[in-house]
Amino acid sequence: MSIVGLVVHAGRQAAVAVAAELERSLVSDGESVVGAGDGPDASGFDLVVSVGGDGTFLRAAHVAAEADCPVLGVKVGRLGFLTEVEPGEALSLIRQALAGKASIEERLATVAESAGGVDFTHQWALNEIMVEKRARHRLVRLAVEVDGAYVTTFSAGGVVVATPTGSTAYSFSARGPIVSPDVPCLVLTPVAAHMVFDRSFVLGAEQRVVLEVVGDEPGLLSADGRESVELPVGSRALIRAAERPSRLVRRPGASGFLARVRDKFELPGEPSSGGASGDVGISD
């Protein structure tokens, strides 16, 4: 018997209905299905399934990371980058994953831990770690070190350290680059920087970033938008790649990353144009 953890968008009735049907089918198969909470209570899961959108998937990915098992996203909502399968195809793919026959894609994840000034519990993220201002009408000053070398101090709304997966999320909103998940790296991007230099740094996956809160205003650290940790002035947060990648279940024939980018952002041109009139065709 396998144990499946379900993470459901409780505020979306369609997601609740889909999850209930999946649970009935899996229980009839002889599997055990458990409602999965966010955090370290996930030990023992063989698979975590999210039912909802990308936000629900990020919560599920955190649970799966704690359980060291794969995660599958069932899409109930708008087109996203992370949810993998439509409800009607979900049961078959879940069964394949439990049998060890599904395709698994590894994604770099990141973690933040205290490096001085204040203690906080280890923070894990698939998309990004962010340190931002606490007061709405203020800025936070964050000194940036990479591998022990001082780089600069950003006076900004905050600083995002994103994975390739997270490069299309908050980092992108702050004008960071889109990075293919195949490229192992961390992307450091200031948010609304009040200075001439406001560009991103693309760093190697093995490099270690320290953000120190300097100046007069404290900061807030969050991982994938979960509950924030307050960082008083003088606090230092170390951000690095996680030791284990996140493992995403993929369906056969799934669209590639660039095709998803094209569809999500409604890029001009058609795939069949073959580059005519300057357009670049992307084959799935």
Backbone as CSV, one residue per row, in Angstrom:
resi,resn,N_x,N_y,N_z,CA_x,CA_y,CA_z,C_x,C_y,C_z
1,MET,0.840,-1.203,0.000,0.000,0.000,0.000,0.873,1.250,0.000
2,SER,0.559,2.170,-0.870,1.269,3.453,-0.938,0.479,4.516,-0.190
3,ILE,1.188,5.551,0.247,0.545,6.674,0.936,0.661,7.912,0.054
4,VAL,-0.481,8.490,-0.281,-0.536,9.681,-1.124,-0.976,10.866,-0.271
5,GLY,-0.207,11.940,-0.313,-0.587,13.173,0.364,-1.305,14.097,-0.600
6,LEU,-2.453,14.606,-0.203,-3.229,15.521,-1.042,-3.148,16.938,-0.484
7,VAL,-2.787,17.887,-1.341,-2.795,19.305,-0.989,-3.786,19.973,-1.932
8,VAL,-4.835,20.551,-1.391,-5.972,20.998,-2.195,-6.226,22.489,-1.971
9,HIS,-6.589,23.186,-3.053,-7.035,24.579,-2.949,-8.446,24.559,-2.356
10,ALA,-8.537,24.729,-1.035,-9.818,24.575,-0.348,-10.834,25.636,-0.741
11,GLY,-10.369,26.775,-1.239,-11.282,27.845,-1.612,-11.816,27.731,-3.030
12,ARG,-11.459,26.695,-3.729,-11.915,26.489,-5.104,-12.735,25.211,-5.145
13,GLN,-14.051,25.347,-5.282,-14.939,24.202,-5.166,-14.621,23.110,-6.172
14,ALA,-14.234,23.513,-7.382,-13.896,22.516,-8.398,-12.705,21.674,-7.960
15,ALA,-11.730,22.297,-7.308,-10.553,21.565,-6.829,-10.938,20.584,-5.730
16,VAL,-11.826,21.002,-4.827,-12.285,20.120,-3.749,-12.985,18.900,-4.329
17,ALA,-13.816,19.117,-5.360,-14.547,18.007,-5.982,-13.597,17.045,-6.685
18,VAL,-12.614,17.580,-7.402,-11.638,16.731,-8.084,-10.851,15.908,-7.069
19,ALA,-10.422,16.547,-5.982,-9.652,15.842,-4.953,-10.470,14.719,-4.324
20,ALA,-11.752,14.982,-4.078,-12.602,13.961,-3.475,-12.739,12.754,-4.397
21,GLU,-12.889,12.983,-5.679,-13.009,11.881,-6.632,-11.707,11.089,-6.731
22,LEU,-10.577,11.787,-6.740,-9.290,11.091,-6.762,-9.107,10.243,-5.510
23,GLU,-9.489,10.788,-4.371,-9.352,10.035,-3.128,-10.198,8.768,-3.163
24,ARG,-11.441,8.871,-3.637,-12.298,7.686,-3.704,-11.675,6.611,-4.589
25,SER,-11.153,7.024,-5.748,-10.577,6.066,-6.681,-9.322,5.415,-6.110
26,LEU,-8.475,6.214,-5.476,-7.230,5.672,-4.928,-7.491,4.734,-3.752
27,VAL,-8.442,5.092,-2.906,-8.788,4.220,-1.784,-9.331,2.885,-2.298
28,SER,-10.133,2.942,-3.365,-10.647,1.693,-3.944,-9.530,0.860,-4.555
29,ASP,-8.421,1.515,-4.933,-7.240,0.784,-5.417,-6.447,0.148,-4.281
30,GLY,-6.797,0.501,-3.054,-6.053,-0.014,-1.911,-4.976,0.909,-1.400
31,GLU,-4.939,2.134,-1.913,-3.945,3.106,-1.456,-4.475,3.872,-0.249
32,SER,-3.574,4.469,0.499,-3.932,5.322,1.617,-3.782,6.775,1.183
33,VAL,-4.788,7.600,1.457,-4.779,9.005,1.055,-4.901,9.865,2.303
34,VAL,-3.999,10.832,2.428,-3.948,11.681,3.620,-3.947,13.144,3.191
35,GLY,-4.760,13.959,3.838,-4.692,15.399,3.617,-3.383,15.916,4.155
36,ALA,-2.580,16.544,3.306,-1.209,16.910,3.675,-1.144,18.375,4.066
37,GLY,-0.584,18.633,5.235,-0.342,19.998,5.666,1.044,20.436,5.283
38,ASP,1.310,21.738,5.409,2.612,22.295,5.060,3.561,22.120,6.228
39,GLY,4.685,21.426,6.007,5.643,21.313,7.088,6.169,19.908,7.263
40,PRO,6.759,19.637,8.429,7.514,18.408,8.627,6.670,17.187,8.976
41,ASP,5.315,17.276,8.835,4.477,16.135,9.160,4.269,15.236,7.955
42,ALA,5.141,15.355,6.948,4.922,14.671,5.683,5.678,13.361,5.562
43,SER,6.390,12.945,6.597,7.180,11.732,6.480,6.278,10.545,6.184
44,GLY,6.741,9.676,5.297,5.978,8.486,4.965,5.231,8.565,3.663
45,PHE,5.092,9.750,3.084,4.400,9.855,1.803,5.247,9.238,0.687
46,ASP,4.573,8.561,-0.227,5.236,8.043,-1.427,5.059,8.996,-2.604
47,LEU,4.029,9.817,-2.530,3.731,10.793,-3.582,2.872,11.881,-2.965
48,VAL,3.119,13.137,-3.374,2.257,14.244,-2.982,1.582,14.779,-4.241
49,VAL,0.274,14.986,-4.155,-0.510,15.467,-5.289,-1.161,16.786,-4.906
50,SER,-0.946,17.816,-5.714,-1.626,19.089,-5.497,-2.814,19.180,-6.449
51,VAL,-3.897,19.762,-5.973,-5.081,19.973,-6.804,-5.445,21.445,-6.696
52,GLY,-5.175,22.189,-7.752,-5.400,23.630,-7.746,-4.520,24.281,-8.783
53,GLY,-3.910,25.415,-8.434,-3.027,26.128,-9.346,-1.589,26.072,-8.880
54,ASP,-0.778,26.993,-9.408,0.642,26.988,-9.076,0.907,27.276,-7.604
55,GLY,0.086,28.115,-6.981,0.275,28.392,-5.557,0.079,27.145,-4.710
56,THR,-0.952,26.378,-5.044,-1.189,25.115,-4.340,-0.035,24.156,-4.586
57,PHE,0.483,24.159,-5.812,1.596,23.272,-6.137,2.828,23.615,-5.300
58,LEU,3.102,24.884,-5.085,4.267,25.267,-4.287,4.144,24.746,-2.856
59,ARG,2.936,24.789,-2.299,2.737,24.218,-0.959,2.972,22.712,-0.985
60,ALA,2.481,22.065,-2.035,2.653,20.618,-2.158,4.118,20.251,-2.346
61,ALA,4.850,21.064,-3.108,6.267,20.788,-3.329,7.046,20.856,-2.019
62,HIS,6.650,21.776,-1.134,7.302,21.873,0.173,7.043,20.609,0.987
63,VAL,5.806,20.135,0.978,5.467,18.893,1.677,6.267,17.729,1.108
64,ALA,6.335,17.648,-0.231,7.074,16.563,-0.881,8.558,16.624,-0.560
65,ALA,9.113,17.827,-0.448,10.526,17.968,-0.096,10.786,17.420,1.307
66,GLU,9.866,17.682,2.231,10.014,17.159,3.596,9.928,15.636,3.603
67,ALA,9.095,15.090,2.700,8.916,13.639,2.637,9.932,12.968,1.729
68,ASP,10.698,13.752,0.977,11.651,13.234,-0.002,10.956,12.306,-0.994
69,CYS,9.873,12.821,-1.588,9.123,12.046,-2.574,8.749,12.951,-3.742
70,PRO,8.277,12.400,-4.858,7.874,13.232,-6.000,6.575,13.981,-5.718
71,VAL,6.313,14.987,-6.552,5.088,15.779,-6.454,4.464,15.900,-7.836
72,LEU,3.148,15.823,-7.878,2.389,15.946,-9.130,1.344,17.031,-8.962
73,GLY,1.226,17.907,-9.964,0.227,18.965,-9.925,-0.939,18.678,-10.853
74,VAL,-2.156,18.664,-10.290,-3.382,18.532,-11.078,-3.949,19.929,-11.260
75,LYS,-4.126,20.331,-12.511,-4.493,21.726,-12.810,-6.000,21.931,-12.703
76,VAL,-6.390,22.787,-11.765,-7.774,23.235,-11.661,-7.710,24.755,-11.531
77,GLY,-7.791,25.437,-12.646,-7.644,26.893,-12.633,-6.959,27.376,-13.888
78,ARG,-6.273,28.496,-13.771,-5.643,29.115,-14.919,-4.373,28.387,-15.329
79,LEU,-3.963,28.631,-16.580,-2.717,28.066,-17.083,-1.550,28.526,-16.228
80,GLY,-0.724,27.581,-15.804,0.449,27.907,-15.015,1.671,27.198,-15.548
81,PHE,2.771,27.345,-14.829,4.019,26.711,-15.229,4.250,25.376,-14.521
82,LEU,3.563,25.122,-13.423,3.919,24.001,-12.570,2.910,22.858,-12.586
83,THR,1.630,23.173,-12.628,0.632,22.109,-12.639,0.723,21.349,-13.954
84,GLU,0.642,20.032,-13.868,1.053,19.189,-14.982,-0.088,18.573,-15.771
85,VAL,-1.170,18.207,-15.126,-2.140,17.331,-15.780,-3.564,17.812,-15.512
86,GLU,-4.448,17.595,-16.500,-5.868,17.905,-16.333,-6.509,16.851,-15.427
87,PRO,-7.610,17.200,-14.752,-8.237,16.252,-13.816,-8.555,14.890,-14.435
88,GLY,-9.015,14.886,-15.694,-9.392,13.628,-16.315,-8.234,12.684,-16.565
89,GLU,-7.017,13.206,-16.608,-5.834,12.376,-16.849,-5.061,12.076,-15.559
90,ALA,-5.515,12.636,-14.453,-4.713,12.598,-13.233,-4.585,11.197,-12.644
91,LEU,-5.671,10.462,-12.563,-5.637,9.168,-11.887,-4.649,8.218,-12.553
92,SER,-4.671,8.187,-13.875,-3.751,7.306,-14.598,-2.300,7.657,-14.297
93,LEU,-1.990,8.957,-14.274,-0.616,9.379,-14.030,-0.206,9.113,-12.577
94,ILE,-1.133,9.289,-11.651,-0.843,8.978,-10.247,-0.506,7.497,-10.105
95,ARG,-1.288,6.654,-10.755,-1.017,5.215,-10.687,0.351,4.885,-11.278
96,GLN,0.702,5.523,-12.392,2.028,5.300,-12.976,3.135,5.741,-12.023
97,ALA,2.933,6.900,-11.375,3.948,7.413,-10.451,4.132,6.473,-9.263
98,LEU,3.031,5.947,-8.730,3.120,5.044,-7.585,3.784,3.723,-7.974
99,ALA,3.655,3.353,-9.245,4.285,2.124,-9.725,5.728,2.348,-10.154
100,GLY,6.195,3.597,-10.052,7.569,3.915,-10.448,7.777,3.964,-11.942
101,LYS,6.683,4.168,-12.701,6.770,4.147,-14.156,6.604,5.524,-14.803
102,ALA,6.400,6.554,-14.005,6.209,7.898,-14.560,7.551,8.596,-14.756
103,SER,7.565,9.539,-15.696,8.759,10.350,-15.919,8.898,11.377,-14.793
104,ILE,10.112,11.516,-14.290,10.386,12.449,-13.188,11.395,13.490,-13.658
105,GLU,11.079,14.755,-13.439,11.994,15.857,-13.779,12.514,16.477,-12.492
106,GLU,13.821,16.601,-12.384,14.416,17.200,-11.196,14.566,18.712,-11.385
107,ARG,14.196,19.471,-10.361,14.310,20.925,-10.380,15.129,21.392,-9.183
108,LEU,16.037,22.308,-9.423,16.823,22.886,-8.352,15.907,23.639,-7.385
109,ALA,16.101,23.417,-6.106,15.392,24.158,-5.062,16.412,24.953,-4.260
110,THR,15.921,25.811,-3.383,16.828,26.656,-2.608,16.404,26.670,-1.149
111,VAL,17.345,27.008,-0.279,17.053,27.086,1.155,17.688,28.348,1.719
112,ALA,17.100,28.827,2.813,17.658,29.956,3.558,17.833,29.524,5.002
113,GLU,18.930,29.964,5.599,19.186,29.658,7.012,19.886,30.844,7.654
114,SER,19.820,30.902,8.958,20.418,32.024,9.676,21.935,32.004,9.537
115,ALA,22.493,33.191,9.298,23.952,33.338,9.247,24.415,34.360,10.279
116,GLY,23.542,34.681,11.247,23.915,35.608,12.302,22.853,36.644,12.581
117,GLY,22.791,37.090,13.821,21.895,38.171,14.195,20.557,37.712,14.726
118,VAL,19.964,36.713,14.138,18.691,36.165,14.604,18.611,34.718,14.128
119,ASP,18.046,33.861,14.959,17.879,32.464,14.582,16.497,32.263,13.974
120,PHE,16.425,31.488,12.903,15.130,31.101,12.350,15.261,29.710,11.756
121,THR,14.138,29.034,11.656,14.159,27.671,11.143,14.468,27.669,9.653
122,HIS,15.089,26.615,9.222,15.437,26.373,7.825,14.218,26.641,6.926
123,GLN,14.410,27.441,5.880,13.337,27.784,4.942,13.654,27.196,3.568
124,TRP,12.696,26.452,3.005,12.885,25.776,1.711,11.965,26.401,0.671
125,ALA,12.451,26.512,-0.575,11.612,27.082,-1.634,11.930,26.447,-2.978
126,LEU,10.903,26.219,-3.749,11.070,25.792,-5.139,11.216,26.998,-6.046
127,ASN,10.496,28.079,-5.761,10.543,29.282,-6.596,11.591,30.286,-6.139
128,GLU,11.441,30.799,-4.902,12.340,31.871,-4.487,12.333,32.079,-2.990
129,ILE,13.466,32.613,-2.539,13.582,33.202,-1.205,13.599,34.714,-1.406
130,MET,12.825,35.427,-0.608,12.782,36.884,-0.736,12.991,37.538,0.617
131,VAL,13.802,38.591,0.631,13.901,39.471,1.794,13.368,40.829,1.347
132,GLU,12.356,41.310,2.037,11.689,42.543,1.616,11.499,43.488,2.789
133,LYS,11.052,44.702,2.471,10.802,45.704,3.498,9.585,45.309,4.328
134,ARG,9.579,45.748,5.577,8.437,45.483,6.450,7.431,46.627,6.393
135,ALA,7.926,47.855,6.382,7.045,49.031,6.376,6.701,49.430,4.945
136,ARG,5.432,49.690,4.703,4.951,49.951,3.334,5.654,51.124,2.670
137,HIS,5.856,52.214,3.387,6.389,53.431,2.780,7.895,53.593,3.007
138,ARG,8.580,52.532,3.368,10.021,52.584,3.597,10.739,51.682,2.614
139,LEU,12.065,51.777,2.637,12.923,50.868,1.873,13.741,50.044,2.848
140,VAL,14.195,48.915,2.396,15.111,48.111,3.187,16.476,48.147,2.511
141,ARG,17.530,48.201,3.300,18.892,48.190,2.751,19.492,46.814,3.012
142,LEU,19.892,46.167,1.925,20.392,44.805,2.010,21.778,44.721,1.396
143,ALA,22.761,44.387,2.226,24.121,44.171,1.736,24.221,42.753,1.188
144,VAL,24.797,42.629,0.004,24.874,41.343,-0.696,26.308,40.835,-0.696
145,GLU,26.501,39.610,-0.216,27.777,38.910,-0.332,27.564,37.628,-1.133
146,VAL,28.520,37.279,-1.970,28.492,36.015,-2.700,29.811,35.296,-2.446
147,ASP,29.722,34.113,-1.903,30.911,33.326,-1.548,31.883,34.124,-0.675
148,GLY,31.330,34.909,0.240,32.149,35.656,1.178,32.658,36.989,0.674
149,ALA,32.419,37.312,-0.589,32.883,38.583,-1.154,31.723,39.575,-1.231
150,TYR,31.945,40.781,-0.715,30.915,41.821,-0.781,30.681,42.239,-2.228
151,VAL,29.417,42.385,-2.618,29.066,42.775,-3.991,28.527,44.196,-4.039
152,THR,27.438,44.452,-3.310,26.837,45.782,-3.294,25.800,45.826,-2.178
153,THR,25.259,47.007,-1.926,24.137,47.162,-1.003,22.967,47.744,-1.778
154,PHE,21.866,47.006,-1.809,20.667,47.477,-2.495,19.785,48.238,-1.515
155,SER,19.357,49.428,-1.922,18.310,50.154,-1.234,17.053,49.957,-2.084
156,ALA,16.129,49.142,-1.600,15.080,48.665,-2.491,13.862,48.201,-1.704
157,GLY,12.863,47.771,-2.460,11.711,47.135,-1.835,12.056,45.768,-1.298
158,GLY,13.101,45.168,-1.860,13.544,43.858,-1.414,14.504,43.246,-2.409
159,VAL,14.937,42.041,-2.133,15.805,41.277,-3.028,15.259,39.858,-3.111
160,VAL,15.152,39.354,-4.341,14.683,37.992,-4.592,15.873,37.138,-5.014
161,VAL,15.996,35.952,-4.430,16.947,34.953,-4.910,16.104,33.785,-5.435
162,ALA,16.061,33.666,-6.751,15.158,32.711,-7.394,15.913,31.547,-8.005
163,THR,15.222,30.422,-8.092,15.699,29.278,-8.853,15.294,29.465,-10.316
164,PRO,15.779,28.627,-11.225,15.270,28.687,-12.598,13.751,28.520,-12.656
165,THR,13.205,27.629,-11.836,11.749,27.467,-11.801,11.072,28.766,-11.403
166,GLY,11.651,29.475,-10.442,11.074,30.728,-9.975,11.392,31.932,-10.835
167,SER,12.186,31.734,-11.900,12.545,32.882,-12.742,11.346,33.463,-13.474
168,THR,10.260,32.703,-13.602,9.056,33.212,-14.260,8.032,33.723,-13.252
169,ALA,8.403,33.798,-11.978,7.476,34.227,-10.933,7.837,35.644,-10.471
170,TYR,8.072,35.833,-9.173,8.307,37.177,-8.640,9.536,37.820,-9.277
171,SER,10.584,37.034,-9.502,11.799,37.567,-10.120,11.503,38.179,-11.475
172,PHE,10.644,37.526,-12.251,10.272,38.050,-13.566,9.528,39.377,-13.431
173,SER,8.646,39.471,-12.426,7.916,40.720,-12.192,8.857,41.870,-11.864
174,ALA,10.022,41.532,-11.296,11.028,42.547,-10.964,12.050,42.728,-12.090
175,ARG,11.721,42.270,-13.288,12.536,42.419,-14.511,13.735,41.482,-14.549
176,GLY,13.647,40.387,-13.813,14.698,39.379,-13.897,14.556,38.554,-15.161
177,PRO,15.586,37.810,-15.549,15.569,37.023,-16.781,14.754,35.744,-16.626
178,ILE,14.229,35.253,-17.743,13.622,33.923,-17.773,14.741,32.913,-17.994
179,VAL,14.807,31.899,-17.132,15.883,30.915,-17.182,15.287,29.525,-17.382
180,SER,15.824,28.766,-18.306,15.375,27.395,-18.510,15.657,26.563,-17.266
181,PRO,14.733,25.678,-16.887,14.974,24.808,-15.726,16.193,23.905,-15.903
182,ASP,16.672,23.750,-17.137,17.855,22.923,-17.381,19.148,23.605,-16.941
183,VAL,19.099,24.900,-16.656,20.302,25.659,-16.299,20.404,25.738,-14.774
184,PRO,21.385,25.080,-14.158,21.510,25.121,-12.698,22.096,26.455,-12.237
185,CYS,21.287,27.290,-11.635,21.765,28.608,-11.219,20.820,29.207,-10.190
186,LEU,21.255,30.309,-9.589,20.420,31.152,-8.748,20.386,32.537,-9.385
187,VAL,19.229,33.177,-9.347,19.066,34.505,-9.937,18.751,35.500,-8.826
188,LEU,19.660,36.458,-8.617,19.500,37.473,-7.567,19.011,38.757,-8.211
189,THR,17.813,39.192,-7.819,17.179,40.343,-8.468,16.664,41.329,-7.428
190,PRO,17.058,42.610,-7.515,16.486,43.612,-6.609,15.072,43.986,-7.051
191,VAL,14.239,44.321,-6.082,12.859,44.729,-6.356,12.739,46.230,-6.138
192,ALA,12.397,46.957,-7.203,12.206,48.413,-7.109,13.387,49.087,-6.426
193,ALA,14.572,48.861,-6.961,15.786,49.437,-6.371,15.831,50.947,-6.569
194,HIS,16.145,51.691,-5.517,16.263,53.145,-5.590,17.735,53.493,-5.786
195,MET,18.269,53.106,-6.920,19.666,53.345,-7.260,19.815,53.107,-8.764
196,VAL,20.922,53.590,-9.317,21.114,53.479,-10.762,21.195,52.017,-11.183
197,PHE,21.929,51.204,-10.436,22.088,49.793,-10.800,20.924,48.993,-10.235
198,ASP,20.150,48.370,-11.115,19.003,47.589,-10.656,18.876,46.278,-11.435
199,ARG,20.002,45.731,-11.879,19.987,44.521,-12.707,20.147,43.266,-11.867
200,SER,19.825,42.127,-12.498,19.959,40.823,-11.847,21.386,40.297,-11.948
201,PHE,21.725,39.417,-11.019,22.952,38.624,-11.098,22.545,37.166,-11.278
202,VAL,23.100,36.506,-12.283,22.886,35.073,-12.465,24.117,34.361,-11.919
203,LEU,23.904,33.547,-10.891,25.003,32.933,-10.146,25.005,31.419,-10.349
204,GLY,26.158,30.825,-10.151,26.256,29.378,-10.217,25.474,28.720,-9.094
205,ALA,24.972,27.516,-9.358,24.152,26.833,-8.364,24.923,26.499,-7.096
206,GLU,26.262,26.428,-7.199,27.061,26.088,-6.023,27.427,27.326,-5.198
207,GLN,27.105,28.513,-5.685,27.476,29.727,-4.956,26.507,29.997,-3.811
208,ARG,27.013,30.712,-2.825,26.250,30.967,-1.604,26.079,32.473,-1.425
209,VAL,24.834,32.875,-1.235,24.476,34.290,-1.115,24.159,34.606,0.339
210,VAL,24.699,35.712,0.833,24.314,36.208,2.151,23.695,37.589,1.974
211,LEU,22.509,37.764,2.514,21.854,39.069,2.553,21.841,39.553,3.996
212,GLU,22.430,40.730,4.230,22.460,41.310,5.572,21.602,42.561,5.604
213,VAL,20.733,42.647,6.600,19.890,43.829,6.762,20.714,44.913,7.442
214,VAL,20.942,46.013,6.710,21.716,47.128,7.243,20.831,48.377,7.245
215,GLY,21.343,49.488,7.733,20.538,50.704,7.767,19.644,50.747,8.982
216,ASP,18.442,51.292,8.812,17.546,51.523,9.949,16.299,50.646,9.951
217,GLU,15.959,50.031,8.812,14.695,49.310,8.696,14.899,47.796,8.722
218,PRO,14.091,47.063,9.498,14.175,45.602,9.487,13.604,45.042,8.195
219,GLY,13.831,43.778,7.968,13.310,43.122,6.778,12.453,41.920,7.135
220,LEU,11.825,41.358,6.127,11.023,40.147,6.264,11.514,39.124,5.250
221,LEU,11.764,37.906,5.687,12.192,36.833,4.794,11.030,35.871,4.591
222,SER,10.785,35.512,3.336,9.749,34.533,3.043,10.236,33.565,1.982
223,ALA,9.721,32.347,2.030,10.070,31.302,1.079,8.806,30.893,0.338
224,ASP,8.780,31.132,-0.963,7.610,30.812,-1.792,6.329,31.426,-1.245
225,GLY,6.456,32.601,-0.636,5.287,33.323,-0.163,4.692,32.811,1.131
226,ARG,5.350,31.846,1.782,4.821,31.364,3.059,5.030,32.423,4.150
227,GLU,4.600,32.113,5.353,4.657,33.068,6.464,6.064,33.630,6.632
228,SER,6.134,34.947,6.803,7.418,35.636,6.826,8.128,35.486,8.165
229,VAL,9.468,35.583,8.097,10.330,35.607,9.272,10.902,37.014,9.395
230,GLU,10.759,37.642,10.563,11.285,39.002,10.724,12.792,38.969,10.899
231,LEU,13.465,39.847,10.154,14.915,39.979,10.236,15.242,41.374,10.782
232,PRO,15.604,41.493,12.050,16.000,42.795,12.588,17.266,43.298,11.903
233,VAL,17.526,44.581,12.044,18.754,45.162,11.496,19.953,44.407,12.068
234,GLY,20.886,44.066,11.207,22.054,43.292,11.604,21.927,41.803,11.333
235,SER,20.716,41.342,10.998,20.513,39.927,10.703,21.114,39.560,9.359
236,ARG,21.590,38.312,9.269,22.179,37.806,8.029,21.509,36.485,7.665
237,ALA,21.106,36.378,6.406,20.480,35.152,5.911,21.347,34.554,4.820
238,LEU,21.684,33.283,4.963,22.441,32.553,3.951,21.464,31.822,3.038
239,ILE,21.619,32.028,1.735,20.729,31.414,0.748,21.582,30.593,-0.212
240,ARG,21.188,29.346,-0.399,21.973,28.440,-1.234,21.047,27.427,-1.891
241,ALA,21.588,26.661,-2.830,20.820,25.580,-3.435,20.567,24.495,-2.399
242,ALA,19.387,23.887,-2.457,19.071,22.786,-1.562,19.925,21.571,-1.916
243,GLU,20.155,20.734,-0.933,20.978,19.551,-1.159,20.296,18.554,-2.090
244,ARG,18.964,18.476,-2.009,18.223,17.562,-2.879,17.336,18.361,-3.815
245,PRO,17.219,17.954,-5.086,16.314,18.644,-6.001,14.866,18.296,-5.707
246,SER,13.970,19.137,-6.158,12.552,18.807,-6.141,12.274,17.879,-7.329
247,ARG,11.431,16.873,-7.121,11.158,15.889,-8.173,9.715,16.027,-8.644
248,LEU,9.545,16.450,-9.880,8.234,16.713,-10.444,7.831,15.580,-11.381
249,VAL,6.620,15.060,-11.195,6.092,14.036,-12.091,5.637,14.710,-13.382
250,ARG,6.078,14.182,-14.510,5.708,14.724,-15.816,4.857,13.720,-16.582
251,ARG,3.903,14.227,-17.322,3.080,13.341,-18.153,3.729,13.155,-19.517
252,PRO,3.468,12.033,-20.170,4.022,11.810,-21.512,3.523,12.877,-22.483
253,GLY,4.421,13.391,-23.307,4.039,14.380,-24.312,3.770,15.767,-23.770
254,ALA,4.205,16.036,-22.534,3.974,17.362,-21.949,4.717,18.439,-22.738
255,SER,4.140,19.618,-22.800,4.780,20.743,-23.488,6.095,21.087,-22.807
256,GLY,7.076,21.503,-23.603,8.347,21.930,-23.061,8.252,23.292,-22.400
257,PHE,9.314,23.677,-21.716,9.324,24.928,-20.958,9.073,26.141,-21.856
258,LEU,9.747,26.202,-23.001,9.591,27.377,-23.856,8.182,27.457,-24.447
259,ALA,7.565,26.305,-24.700,6.185,26.322,-25.180,5.256,26.874,-24.107
260,ARG,5.535,26.538,-22.852,4.713,27.078,-21.768,4.910,28.585,-21.624
261,VAL,6.143,29.023,-21.765,6.408,30.464,-21.741,5.635,31.164,-22.853
262,ARG,5.699,30.588,-24.048,4.991,31.171,-25.195,3.500,31.296,-24.916
263,ASP,2.903,30.225,-24.365,1.465,30.238,-24.131,1.086,31.140,-22.959
264,LYS,1.872,31.084,-21.888,1.544,31.868,-20.691,1.604,33.364,-20.977
265,PHE,2.617,33.806,-21.724,2.801,35.231,-21.987,2.257,35.653,-23.345
266,GLU,1.594,34.721,-24.041,0.963,35.013,-25.327,1.938,35.703,-26.279
267,LEU,3.097,35.069,-26.455,4.117,35.634,-27.339,3.627,35.656,-28.776
268,PRO,4.034,36.658,-29.548,3.537,36.778,-30.929,4.102,35.699,-31.840
269,GLY,3.374,35.425,-32.916,3.801,34.430,-33.888,3.141,33.095,-33.628
270,GLU,3.249,32.206,-34.593,2.687,30.870,-34.496,3.796,29.832,-34.618
271,PRO,3.690,28.708,-33.894,4.737,27.681,-33.968,4.984,27.169,-35.374
272,SER,3.943,27.188,-36.213,4.081,26.660,-37.570,4.699,27.644,-38.542
273,SER,5.011,28.881,-38.061,5.534,29.904,-38.981,6.939,29.605,-39.456
274,GLY,7.648,28.748,-38.700,8.983,28.354,-39.142,9.965,29.502,-39.253
275,GLY,9.710,30.577,-38.522,10.633,31.707,-38.536,10.327,32.723,-39.605
276,ALA,9.219,32.566,-40.320,8.878,33.521,-41.367,8.636,34.892,-40.777
277,SER,9.014,35.909,-41.504,8.824,37.319,-41.112,9.494,37.623,-39.777
278,GLY,10.575,36.900,-39.503,11.351,37.200,-38.300,10.872,36.478,-37.057
279,ASP,9.735,35.731,-37.147,9.270,34.996,-35.992,10.056,33.704,-35.840
280,VAL,10.223,33.276,-34.633,10.950,32.036,-34.365,9.946,30.966,-33.954
281,GLY,9.855,29.884,-34.671,8.960,28.798,-34.319,9.571,27.945,-33.238
282,ILE,8.754,27.524,-32.294,9.202,26.657,-31.212,8.465,25.338,-31.320
283,SER,9.206,24.292,-31.458,8.576,22.985,-31.584,8.410,22.365,-30.218
284,ASP,7.228,21.789,-29.979,6.981,21.046,-28.742,7.489,19.627,-28.897
